[in-house]
């Protein structure tokens, strides 16, 4: 495993491709939600991740508990909450930014598991990001509601937990097939999403949404399943398993850039001055939080 070296050029290009897919995905989600209720949409996403590939890909050599944890955290946790928020409580551009709080959660969980204490620089980073979130919350133009922010932050926490679960799986088996991992873990995302959809949305709304879905809606479902999950999460897990989190995680800073640009171009999301300021604050916090471990490692090597 390349612990000391930076990402090779091909790995950097792969990371950029993942970020482009993930960034544009927020606009795709919004288009799919035009017809499908959010939990129904999330359920369909993971149904098509699992089937039919689960019939052809052997189960990865990880525990059922690991697969279940990842499926629940990424499926019911991250995307169930994100889709619900994006139905009417937050715009795609803002959602793409808030979800990157997963960086703090991923690094924080890694530090908690290793017993490392948070550095002053990382505290400053968290404060900057929090001020950015407060800036978003202070504006009531419909870009984000308190509920939308709460759901997105919780979704980011679920993603961060999922990152730790996936990294543990890859480090236990460096040859792990990440596509098979995503496919088999998806079977644990479907039941809770189905249960929540039946209770919170109701069978009538679920069937009505599926009946009203057009070609664009099903294309959004396909993009979610194939592009975002099968490619994006499989490739992201592959990178996390082969490089330190501090080298891979900073690439996620590109997601909000793709997210806001795509939403502005495709959906006409306004880009006001306060939104740019909020983006700058959160992105500065994310950059400090992610780049500090790299700087710390280089300083330690020089001192040695």
URFEN-V292920 format. One record per pair of residues at least 4 apart in sequence whose C-alpha atoms are under 8 Angstrom apart, sorted by the first residue. I is the first residue (numbers start at 1). J is the second residue. Records with the same first field share a line. If there is no record, write none. Layout:
I = J ; J
//
This chain:
1 = 242 ; 243
2 = 6 ; 242 ; 243 ; 244
3 = 243 ; 244
6 = 247
7 = 11 ; 12 ; 243 ; 247 ; 248
8 = 12
9 = 13
10 = 14
11 = 15 ; 239
12 = 16
13 = 17
14 = 18 ; 235
15 = 19 ; 236 ; 248 ; 251
16 = 20 ; 251 ; 254
17 = 21
18 = 22 ; 231 ; 232 ; 235 ; 236
19 = 23 ; 251 ; 252 ; 254 ; 255 ; 258
20 = 24 ; 254 ; 255 ; 258
21 = 25 ; 227 ; 228 ; 232
22 = 26 ; 228 ; 232 ; 255 ; 259
23 = 96 ; 254 ; 255 ; 256 ; 257 ; 258 ; 259 ; 260 ; 262
24 = 28 ; 258 ; 259 ; 262 ; 263
25 = 29 ; 223 ; 224 ; 228 ; 259
26 = 30 ; 92 ; 93 ; 95 ; 96 ; 259 ; 263
27 = 31 ; 92 ; 259 ; 262 ; 263 ; 266 ; 267
28 = 32 ; 220 ; 223
29 = 33 ; 83 ; 86 ; 220 ; 224
30 = 34 ; 86 ; 87 ; 92
31 = 216 ; 217 ; 220
32 = 36 ; 41 ; 216 ; 217 ; 218 ; 220 ; 221
33 = 37 ; 38 ; 41 ; 83 ; 87 ; 217
34 = 217
35 = 209 ; 210 ; 212 ; 213 ; 217
36 = 40 ; 41 ; 206 ; 209 ; 210 ; 212 ; 213 ; 217
37 = 41 ; 87 ; 201 ; 205 ; 206 ; 209
38 = 42 ; 80 ; 83 ; 84 ; 87
39 = 43 ; 80 ; 83 ; 84 ; 193 ; 194 ; 196 ; 197 ; 201
40 = 44 ; 193 ; 194 ; 197 ; 206
41 = 45 ; 83 ; 221
42 = 46 ; 75 ; 79 ; 80 ; 83 ; 193
43 = 47 ; 189 ; 190 ; 193 ; 194
44 = 48 ; 221
45 = 49 ; 221 ; 222 ; 224 ; 225
46 = 50 ; 75 ; 186 ; 187 ; 189 ; 190 ; 225
47 = 51 ; 186 ; 187 ; 190
48 = 52 ; 222 ; 225
49 = 53 ; 182 ; 183 ; 186 ; 225 ; 226 ; 229 ; 230
50 = 54 ; 183 ; 184 ; 186 ; 187
51 = 55 ; 183
52 = 56
53 = 57 ; 183
54 = 58 ; 180 ; 183 ; 184
57 = 180
58 = 180
59 = 180 ; 181 ; 184
60 = 176 ; 177 ; 180 ; 181 ; 184
61 = 173 ; 176
62 = 66 ; 67 ; 169
63 = 67
64 = 68
65 = 69
66 = 70 ; 165 ; 169
67 = 71 ; 181 ; 184 ; 185 ; 188
68 = 72 ; 185 ; 188 ; 189
69 = 73 ; 162 ; 165
70 = 74 ; 75 ; 162 ; 165 ; 166 ; 185
71 = 75 ; 76 ; 182 ; 185 ; 186 ; 187 ; 188 ; 189
72 = 76 ; 77 ; 188 ; 189 ; 192
73 = 77 ; 78 ; 158 ; 159 ; 161 ; 162
74 = 78 ; 79 ; 158 ; 159 ; 162 ; 189
75 = 79 ; 80 ; 186 ; 188 ; 189 ; 190 ; 193
76 = 80 ; 81 ; 189 ; 190 ; 192 ; 193
77 = 81 ; 154 ; 155 ; 158 ; 159
78 = 82 ; 154 ; 155 ; 156 ; 157 ; 158 ; 159
79 = 83 ; 155
80 = 84 ; 193
81 = 85 ; 151 ; 152 ; 154 ; 155
82 = 86 ; 95 ; 151 ; 152 ; 155
83 = 87
84 = 88 ; 151
85 = 89 ; 90 ; 147 ; 148 ; 149 ; 151 ; 152
86 = 90 ; 91 ; 92 ; 95 ; 148
89 = 142 ; 143 ; 144 ; 145 ; 147 ; 148 ; 149
90 = 94 ; 95 ; 142 ; 143 ; 144 ; 145 ; 148 ; 149
91 = 95 ; 142 ; 143 ; 144 ; 269
92 = 96 ; 259 ; 260 ; 263
93 = 97 ; 256 ; 259 ; 260 ; 261 ; 263 ; 264 ; 269
94 = 98 ; 143 ; 144 ; 256 ; 260
95 = 99 ; 152
96 = 100 ; 255 ; 256 ; 259 ; 260
97 = 101 ; 255 ; 256 ; 259 ; 279 ; 282
98 = 133 ; 149 ; 152 ; 153 ; 156
99 = 152 ; 153 ; 155 ; 156
100 = 156 ; 252 ; 253 ; 255 ; 256 ; 286
101 = 105 ; 153 ; 156 ; 157 ; 286
102 = 106 ; 156 ; 157 ; 158 ; 159 ; 160
103 = 107 ; 160 ; 249 ; 252 ; 286 ; 289 ; 290
104 = 108 ; 126 ; 160 ; 286 ; 289 ; 290
105 = 109 ; 156 ; 157 ; 160 ; 161
106 = 110 ; 160 ; 161 ; 163 ; 164
107 = 111 ; 245 ; 290
108 = 112 ; 118
109 = 113 ; 160 ; 161 ; 164
110 = 114 ; 164
111 = 115 ; 116 ; 117 ; 118
112 = 116 ; 117
118 = 122 ; 123
119 = 123
120 = 124
121 = 125 ; 288 ; 289 ; 292
122 = 126 ; 288 ; 289 ; 292
123 = 127
124 = 128 ; 285
125 = 129 ; 284 ; 285 ; 286 ; 287 ; 288 ; 289
126 = 130 ; 285 ; 286 ; 289
127 = 131 ; 285
128 = 132 ; 281 ; 282 ; 284 ; 285
129 = 133 ; 281 ; 282 ; 283 ; 284 ; 285 ; 286
130 = 134 ; 282
131 = 135 ; 278 ; 281 ; 282
132 = 136 ; 277 ; 278 ; 279 ; 280 ; 281 ; 282
133 = 137 ; 278 ; 282
134 = 138
135 = 139 ; 274 ; 278
136 = 143 ; 144 ; 274 ; 275 ; 278
137 = 144 ; 145 ; 146 ; 149
139 = 143 ; 144
140 = 144 ; 145
144 = 148 ; 149
145 = 149
146 = 150
147 = 151
148 = 152
149 = 153
150 = 154
151 = 155
152 = 156
153 = 157
154 = 158
155 = 159
156 = 160
157 = 161
158 = 162
159 = 163
160 = 164
161 = 165
162 = 166
163 = 167 ; 237
164 = 168
165 = 169
166 = 170 ; 237
167 = 171 ; 237 ; 240 ; 241
168 = 172
169 = 173 ; 176
170 = 174 ; 175 ; 176 ; 237 ; 238 ; 241
171 = 241
174 = 241 ; 242
176 = 181
177 = 181
178 = 182 ; 234 ; 235 ; 237 ; 238
179 = 183 ; 230 ; 231 ; 234
180 = 184
181 = 185 ; 234
182 = 186 ; 229 ; 230 ; 233 ; 234
183 = 187 ; 230
184 = 188
185 = 189
186 = 190
187 = 191
188 = 192
189 = 193
190 = 194
191 = 195
192 = 196
193 = 197
194 = 198
195 = 199
196 = 200 ; 201
197 = 201 ; 202 ; 203 ; 206
198 = 202 ; 203 ; 206
201 = 205 ; 206
202 = 206
203 = 207
204 = 208
205 = 209
206 = 210
207 = 211
208 = 212
209 = 213
213 = 217 ; 218
214 = 218
215 = 219
216 = 220
217 = 221
218 = 222
219 = 223
220 = 224
221 = 225
222 = 226 ; 227
223 = 227 ; 228
224 = 228 ; 229
225 = 229 ; 230
226 = 230 ; 231
227 = 231 ; 232
228 = 232 ; 233
229 = 233 ; 234
230 = 234
231 = 235
232 = 236
233 = 237
234 = 238
235 = 239
236 = 240
237 = 241
238 = 242
239 = 243 ; 248
240 = 244 ; 245 ; 248
243 = 247 ; 248
244 = 248
245 = 249
246 = 250 ; 290 ; 291 ; 293 ; 294
247 = 251 ; 294
248 = 252
249 = 290
250 = 286 ; 287 ; 290 ; 291
253 = 257 ; 283 ; 286 ; 287
254 = 258
255 = 259
256 = 260
257 = 261
258 = 262
259 = 263
260 = 264 ; 269
261 = 265
262 = 266 ; 267
263 = 267 ; 268 ; 269
264 = 268 ; 269 ; 270 ; 271
265 = 269
271 = 275 ; 276
272 = 276
273 = 277
274 = 278
275 = 279
276 = 280
277 = 281
278 = 282
279 = 283
280 = 284
281 = 285
282 = 286
283 = 287
284 = 288
285 = 289
286 = 290
287 = 291
288 = 292
289 = 293
290 = 294
291 = 295
292 = 296
293 = 297
294 = 298
295 = 299
296 = 300
297 = 301
298 = 302
299 = 303
300 = 304
//
